[in-house]
Amino acid sequence: MAGGISDEDIQKVRDATDIVALFSEYTPVKQRGRDYWCCCPFHQEKTPSCKLDPSTQLWHCFGCGEGGDIFSFVMKHDGVSFPDAVRTLAQRAHIEISSNERGRGVSQSKRALLQEICQESASFFHNQLMRDPSPQAAAAREYLSGRGLGGSVPNDWNLGFAPGNQKLVNHLRGKGFQFNDMVEANVAVSRNGRYQDRFYNRVMFPIIDTTGNIVAFGGRVLDDSKPKYLNSADTPAFKKSRHLFALNYARKHTENGFILCEGYMDVIALHAAGF
Ligand code: ZN
């Protein structure tokens, strides 16, 4: 058992993942005798010194000394914990793992559904920000560029604009999602028997977990109205105490320590400036 994932599930993922195919997604792999070789993903080199052994499913780099199995490769490459590496590879292999700790009994498929709703919401918000001709969306674009977050930043960070007026709810309904699932994903609320967008007239910051899924949002008003920031409440896919905005990026660059800052925009500005 690791991070709420059973040994059985870990073994299933291990059996379904071929180390040569996995590495081939990151770097060219060549067969030499019974082994396979590639340039090491963890240090700069021109001739391959990283050996993949398909019989043991282990890898070892003779250049930098790194090595291990499929899980340690993902842990090191993505900068994630062992359970998250198992989840990443489970997703890749389309294996559903039953988790009993992280989701407090919530099934993997339920969490996947809520993530799907968040993902679709993020695309919708992003399209609104980038393409919507309304004065509100234009104001959101102006607001961001006025804060130094123009150029490629909205694309890089998948930023968005929430127009409200049930536009998101209608969009998600059109994609086949159910109202109660939208509420559970915390992108909709039920008021007086009607389902409405939870976020409106806000610039939207998607929060991505360390396995790359969008699990929540922070929304900032464009004017002085309150609350200045509205954030997703805890959901089966999102725990405030476990997720940190942009940790999915920062975890990959830990050599020089971390810079922790308070606001979404501070984080983005620091990343954009190369920190
Ligand atoms: Zn190496």
Residues whose N, C-alpha, C, O or C-beta is under 5 A from the ligand:
A	BS01	ZN	C40 F42 H43 C61 G63 C64 G65
